[in-house]
């Protein structure tokens, strides 16, 4: 599982970094993304949906999310 921490980064950088990591991810691979901005989390999920990939979101605390992307 590949991990990507984009905490402290604001749009569009989290989505750009997510896109690059997904492109490198092998079929059947999983990308674990951590973010602390809700707008970044929503943008990441919109990108994942546009690529027809599956994802799970877990709220870690009041201002941090973990997004699992399955390729």
Z-matrix of the N, CA and C atoms (Angstrom, degrees):
N
C 1 1.450
C 2 1.532 1 108.84
N 3 1.312 2 115.37 1 129.05
C 4 1.456 3 122.24 2 177.78
C 5 1.526 4 108.45 3 -90.17
N 6 1.336 5 117.13 4 141.40
C 7 1.465 6 121.58 5 179.74
C 8 1.525 7 109.93 6 -115.50
N 9 1.330 8 115.10 7 142.57
C 10 1.460 9 122.01 8 178.33
C 11 1.524 10 107.73 9 -135.86
N 12 1.319 11 116.87 10 118.26
C 13 1.458 12 122.17 11 179.53
C 14 1.525 13 108.33 12 -107.97
N 15 1.337 14 115.94 13 111.09
C 16 1.456 15 120.65 14 178.83
C 17 1.536 16 110.71 15 -113.50
N 18 1.321 17 116.37 16 24.33
C 19 1.460 18 120.91 17 177.25
C 20 1.523 19 109.26 18 -62.30
N 21 1.320 20 115.55 19 138.46
C 22 1.455 21 120.96 20 179.96
C 23 1.516 22 113.36 21 84.81
N 24 1.333 23 117.72 22 -4.42
C 25 1.460 24 121.30 23 -179.58
C 26 1.519 25 109.49 24 -105.97
N 27 1.323 26 115.85 25 137.92
C 28 1.451 27 120.94 26 -179.17
C 29 1.520 28 110.42 27 -105.42
N 30 1.331 29 115.51 28 161.56
C 31 1.469 30 122.02 29 -179.36
C 32 1.526 31 109.92 30 -55.73
N 33 1.303 32 115.35 31 142.80
C 34 1.464 33 129.96 32 11.40
C 35 1.531 34 114.17 33 -97.47
N 36 1.323 35 118.47 34 3.48
C 37 1.466 36 121.13 35 -172.06
C 38 1.531 37 115.10 36 -58.96
N 39 1.331 38 120.16 37 -41.90
C 40 1.468 39 118.62 38 178.61
C 41 1.534 40 113.18 39 -60.39
N 42 1.324 41 117.37 40 -38.62
C 43 1.466 42 120.22 41 179.39
C 44 1.526 43 110.58 42 -70.73
N 45 1.315 44 117.36 43 -40.10
C 46 1.471 45 121.01 44 178.49
C 47 1.523 46 109.96 45 -61.71
N 48 1.333 47 116.70 46 -45.33
C 49 1.464 48 120.23 47 179.48
C 50 1.524 49 111.35 48 -66.97
N 51 1.341 50 116.85 49 -37.85
C 52 1.460 51 120.80 50 177.29
C 53 1.520 52 110.33 51 -61.86
N 54 1.322 53 117.01 52 -45.61
C 55 1.467 54 121.77 53 179.85
C 56 1.527 55 110.60 54 -57.80
N 57 1.328 56 117.32 55 -46.64
C 58 1.469 57 121.25 56 -179.40
C 59 1.523 58 111.59 57 -62.18
N 60 1.332 59 116.75 58 -41.38
C 61 1.464 60 120.08 59 -179.03
C 62 1.532 61 111.61 60 -70.44
N 63 1.323 62 117.30 61 -37.73
C 64 1.467 63 120.28 62 177.84
C 65 1.525 64 110.37 63 -64.96
N 66 1.326 65 117.30 64 -38.90
C 67 1.465 66 120.69 65 178.53
C 68 1.529 67 111.15 66 -61.49
N 69 1.325 68 117.49 67 -34.94
C 70 1.469 69 121.70 68 -179.70
C 71 1.527 70 112.89 69 -82.86
N 72 1.314 71 117.12 70 -15.04
C 73 1.462 72 122.57 71 -175.12
C 74 1.535 73 110.70 72 -72.26
N 75 1.332 74 117.62 73 129.71
C 76 1.469 75 119.19 74 178.58
C 77 1.527 76 110.96 75 -71.98
N 78 1.327 77 116.42 76 158.35
C 79 1.461 78 121.06 77 174.95
C 80 1.531 79 108.44 78 -56.25
N 81 1.318 80 116.16 79 135.85
C 82 1.456 81 121.14 80 -177.95
C 83 1.518 82 113.19 81 85.04
N 84 1.331 83 116.79 82 -2.90
C 85 1.461 84 121.33 83 -179.15
C 86 1.519 85 112.46 84 -81.95
N 87 1.329 86 114.95 85 165.16
C 88 1.460 87 122.35 86 179.90
C 89 1.519 88 109.39 87 -127.58
N 90 1.323 89 116.06 88 136.51
C 91 1.452 90 122.44 89 175.61
C 92 1.521 91 107.82 90 -115.24
N 93 1.327 92 116.06 91 128.14
C 94 1.461 93 122.62 92 178.85
C 95 1.531 94 107.71 93 -107.18
N 96 1.329 95 116.14 94 117.42
C 97 1.462 96 121.91 95 -175.96
C 98 1.527 97 109.19 96 -114.26
N 99 1.328 98 115.55 97 134.76
C 100 1.462 99 121.34 98 175.63
C 101 1.524 100 108.49 99 -115.37
N 102 1.338 101 116.52 100 131.37
C 103 1.461 102 121.28 101 177.99
C 104 1.522 103 109.80 102 -142.00
N 105 1.320 104 115.16 103 154.80
C 106 1.460 105 119.48 104 179.12
C 107 1.535 106 112.42 105 -122.95
N 108 1.333 107 115.90 106 15.51
C 109 1.463 108 120.76 107 174.76
C 110 1.520 109 108.23 108 -121.45
N 111 1.328 110 116.26 109 125.51
C 112 1.464 111 119.21 110 -178.36
C 113 1.523 112 111.36 111 -62.71
N 114 1.337 113 118.03 112 -36.74
C 115 1.462 114 119.27 113 -179.73
C 116 1.530 115 110.48 114 -65.83
N 117 1.321 116 117.67 115 -34.79
C 118 1.464 117 120.59 116 176.30
C 119 1.519 118 110.49 117 -66.87
N 120 1.325 119 116.82 118 -42.81
C 121 1.458 120 120.82 119 179.45
C 122 1.521 121 110.05 120 -61.53
N 123 1.320 122 117.27 121 -43.84
C 124 1.464 123 121.15 122 179.59
C 125 1.528 124 111.44 123 -65.55
N 126 1.326 125 117.58 124 -39.44
C 127 1.470 126 121.30 125 178.00
C 128 1.522 127 111.37 126 -66.61
N 129 1.324 128 116.33 127 -39.85
C 130 1.464 129 121.05 128 177.48
C 131 1.523 130 109.64 129 -62.64
N 132 1.327 131 117.47 130 -45.52
C 133 1.462 132 121.10 131 179.29
C 134 1.525 133 111.71 132 -63.64
N 135 1.319 134 117.80 133 -38.01
C 136 1.468 135 121.00 134 177.98
C 137 1.527 136 110.04 135 -64.48
N 138 1.325 137 117.19 136 -41.64
C 139 1.468 138 120.36 137 177.57
C 140 1.524 139 110.41 138 -63.25
N 141 1.317 140 116.91 139 -45.93
C 142 1.469 141 121.36 140 -179.75
C 143 1.532 142 110.34 141 -59.36
N 144 1.321 143 116.17 142 -43.15
C 145 1.461 144 120.76 143 179.00
C 146 1.522 145 110.54 144 -63.56
N 147 1.334 146 117.43 145 -39.95
C 148 1.466 147 120.75 146 179.98
C 149 1.525 148 111.84 147 -63.92
N 150 1.314 149 117.06 148 -25.60
C 151 1.465 150 122.11 149 178.44
C 152 1.527 151 111.99 150 -93.16
N 153 1.341 152 115.62 151 3.90
C 154 1.461 153 122.76 152 179.30
C 155 1.530 154 112.61 153 56.44
N 156 1.335 155 115.14 154 40.17
C 157 1.457 156 121.61 155 175.94
C 158 1.524 157 108.70 156 -101.74
N 159 1.317 158 115.99 157 158.92
C 160 1.456 159 121.07 158 177.92
C 161 1.526 160 109.88 159 -93.39
N 162 1.320 161 115.52 160 147.39
C 163 1.456 162 120.71 161 -179.89
C 164 1.519 163 110.25 162 -148.30
N 165 1.320 164 114.47 163 154.61
C 166 1.460 165 122.50 164 172.64
C 167 1.512 166 107.54 165 -126.99
N 168 1.325 167 116.42 166 142.63
C 169 1.464 168 121.61 167 179.55
C 170 1.515 169 108.44 168 -119.23
N 171 1.329 170 114.71 169 134.78
C 172 1.463 171 120.43 170 175.88
C 173 1.519 172 108.03 171 -129.31
N 174 1.328 173 115.98 172 127.34
C 175 1.465 174 120.04 173 176.08
C 176 1.518 175 107.23 174 -83.10
N 177 1.314 176 116.29 175 118.19
C 178 1.464 177 121.73 176 -176.17
C 179 1.527 178 110.42 177 -81.30
N 180 1.325 179 116.26 178 -45.34
C 181 1.461 180 121.46 179 174.81
C 182 1.526 181 107.55 180 -151.75
N 183 1.306 182 117.91 181 -164.51
C 184 1.462 183 120.60 182 -173.21
C 185 1.528 184 114.05 183 -63.87
N 186 1.335 185 117.50 184 -18.73
C 187 1.467 186 118.60 185 -177.68
C 188 1.528 187 113.04 186 -141.38
N 189 1.322 188 117.98 187 27.44
C 190 1.461 189 119.74 188 179.08
C 191 1.524 190 109.50 189 -143.62
N 192 1.345 191 115.27 190 136.66
C 193 1.452 192 122.03 191 -179.54
C 194 1.519 193 110.51 192 -125.65
N 195 1.328 194 113.85 193 152.34
C 196 1.462 195 121.09 194 171.97
C 197 1.525 196 106.24 195 -118.59
N 198 1.332 197 115.69 196 127.40
C 199 1.457 198 121.89 197 178.34
C 200 1.524 199 107.34 198 -115.32
N 201 1.328 200 116.65 199 123.71
C 202 1.463 201 121.62 200 174.79
C 203 1.526 202 107.51 201 -101.59
N 204 1.332 203 116.37 202 125.83
C 205 1.459 204 122.03 203 178.65
C 206 1.512 205 108.00 204 -112.38
N 207 1.321 206 115.84 205 131.07
C 208 1.471 207 121.52 206 -179.68
C 209 1.520 208 108.98 207 -112.38
N 210 1.313 209 116.16 208 122.32
C 211 1.461 210 120.07 209 -179.22
C 212 1.515 211 110.91 210 -98.67
